[in-house]
Amino acid sequence: MIPNQKFLPFEYPNPLPDIPPGGISPHPPRPLQFPLPVSIFLTALLILYLSVPSQTKLLSLVVAICFSGIEPVFYMMTKEDPITGAIDIAWESLLRGEWGREPHTTYEQFLANLIFAGPIFLIYFNTFERWRQEQPKPSKVKASFKPVKHVSQNGIHIASPHTWDGIQWLRVLLTPILIWSLEVMEGFTLIAAYGWNPAWIYSGTDAWFLGTIKLGYWKYWILLGAVLEIVGWSVLKSVGK
């Protein structure tokens, strides 16, 4: 199905009806010959990327590498309804010892994460951390009853859900907004560069912003948020030091 475009005043540069479920278009991207406004935008984006601290670039690299492994696994573990575009765990196939779909990822996705993921993840994490630091600290009596987080030898914290405070739970629940924001920025940048998004195109009635986000993925993004809260943020924080 064609992604919902009711809030967008322009048409998607690449016709969508012949794009099969899974968002992998049979059309090759156009050559990288950019109009002047697009060239200026991409040059400014490159300058911005080069100006960020090396730790942030390293963080982006770690996120890009991790997602390059997560996306193929997600494809293999799930199936897509060819009519509605709905994604579900492919239990029947998995129980038969088969994958739900062929693994898939793209180098365009990797490059987009390499540029955007580090700064966006840091802004999201640090916003909640500043909020946590502004909260009044519990008394020593109350603190003594709080379970202690497990710490490995390399200093990475493993935070069990029963140790999370309210702000940490909120950070988990709002993870879909983090991912959707990242997908919109990356998706529209790729559209500006290629004329369409060669990395992914979501389908179904819950696909929005030219197929760059899928609202039905909220449950998977919350699961990702929980993994980040348990160990991911600690790893990324240690990388970004």
N, C-alpha and C positions, 0 to 999 in steps of 0.2 A: 504493500500500500504506500501511497505517496505521503511523505511526512507532512504533518499539519503546518501550513504556512499562513494561517489567517492573520497573524500579527506582523507579517513581513511584507513590505510594499514592493518587493522585487521578486523575480522568479529565479529559481535555481539554475545556474548556467548549464548544467548537464541534465537532459531529460531523465526522469526517474522511473517511469513505468516498467522499463525493461531490466531494472536492477533486481536481481534475485534476492530472496530472503538471506539475511546475513550481512547485507550491506556491501558486498564485494561487487563492484561494477565491472562489466566486461569491457568498458571503454578505457583506453590508456589515457593518462593525463596529458594535457597539452604540453608542448615544449616550454621550457622556462624562458619565455620571452615576454617581459612584463611591460605594461603601459607605464608611463612616467609616474603617476600617483602610486601605483603598486610598488614600483622600484624604490621610491622615496620611503614608503612605509616599511618595506623589508630591510632597507639599509638602516633606518632608525631602530628597527627591532634588533638587528645584528649589533649595532653600537651599544644598545641597552644591555644586551646579553654580555658583551665583552666588558662592560663596566661593572658588573656585579662581582662581589668577592669570590675568590677562588673556592672558598668553602661552599658557597651557594651553588657554584657550577658542579662541584663534586656531588653535592646533594642531588642535583638534577640528574646527574649521571647514574647515581644509585637508584633513584626512582625509575628512570627510563629502563635500566637493565631489569629491575624487578618486574615492571609491568610487561616487558617483552616476554617474561616467563609466565606471568599470570594470565595474560590474554589467551595464549594458545591452550592452556589448561582449562580455562573457562569455556572455550569453544568445545573442547573434547568432553566436558562434563555436562553440557546443556544441549537442548534442542530448541528449534524455533518453529512456531506454527506458520506454515506458508501463507495462511489467509490473514491472520490478525497480527502476525509479527511478535506474538507473545513468546517469552523465553522461560523455559522451565528446566529443572534438573532432568536429565535423560535417564531416569531410573531403569526403565525397561532395557535399554541398550547396555547400560552399565552392569546390570545383573546378568546379562548374557555374555559379559566380557568384551563388549564392544564400546567404542566411543560414540557419543551423541553426534558430533560433527567433526569434520576435519580441522586440525589446528590451524590457526590463522593469526598473523600479525603483520605489520608493515614497517618498513624503515622510515616512512613519513611519520608514523605514530611515534617512533623512537626519537626522531629529530624534534618533533613538537614537544615531547616531554622533556627533552634535553634543554630546551629554551625556557619553557614556562613552569615546569613542575616544581623546581627548587624554590623560586621566589614565592609562588602561590602557597605551597605547603608551609613554608616558614611563616608567612603572614598569618595563615590560619592558626597554626600551632601557637605562635607567640601572642596572638590576640587573646586566646583563652588562658595562656600562662600568666599574662599580666593581670587578667581578671582574677585568677586564682590567688595571685600574690597580694591583691588588694583586699581580699577577704580577711576578716579577723581570724587570727590563729586560735585554735582550740586550747583550752587550758591543759596543763600538764596532766591533770587527773584524767580528763577525757582522752587525751592523746595516748595515754598508756594502754587504753583498751582497743586502740585502732590496730588492725593487723599490719604487720610489717611487710613491705614489699621484698620480694626475693631479689637478690643482686648477684649476678654472676661475677666471675673473677675479673672480667674485662670491663666491669663497671656498667654493663647494660642492665637496666631495671626490667624485671618481669612483673607487671602490675596486674594482679588478679582483679576481676570485676568487683569482688566484695570489698576491695580497698579504694574504689573510685569515689571521689566526692561528686557533688551535684554538677559542677562545671565540667568534669570529665565525662559524665553521662551525657550532658548536653552536647559536648564536642563530638561524641559518637553519633548521636541522633541527627546532628546537622552535617554529617559527612556527605550525604547526597548533594547538598548545596555546594560544598567544596568541589566535588567531582564534576557536577554540572557546569559550574563556573569555569573550571579548567577545560572541559570539553568545548564549551562555546568559544573561548578564546583561541584554543588550538584549532578547532574546526573552521572558524571563520578566517583565521590566518592561512590555513591550507587552501580554502576556497579562493582567497585573494591571490594566492601564489599560483595555483593550478587551474583555476576556473571551476573546480568542484573539489570535493573532499575525497582524495584517493585512499585515505587511511580507514575511514569507517563511514557508513551511512545507515543510521537506524531506520527501521521501518515500523509501520503500525500507527494506530491513531494516537498513541502516547509518545510518538516521536515529534520533537519540536525543534524550532530554530534550524530549519533546513536539514533535519535529521542528525543534528550534532548531539542531541541528548535524548534519552529515553526515560520517561518518568517511571515506567514499570521496573526499572533497575534499582529503585530506592532501597529495596531490601538487601540487595547485594552490596550496595555502597555502605549501608549501615553495618553489615558484616565486615566489610573492609575497615570501617571505622573502629570496630571492636578489636580487630587484629592490630591496628595502629596503636590503640590505647594500651593494649596488653604489652606489646614489645616494639612496635614499629616506630613510634615517636621517640622512644629512647635510643633506638639505633640511629635514626635520622639526626637526632640532637647531637649524638656523639660524632657523627660524620661532619656536621656543620660547625663544630667548635673551631 
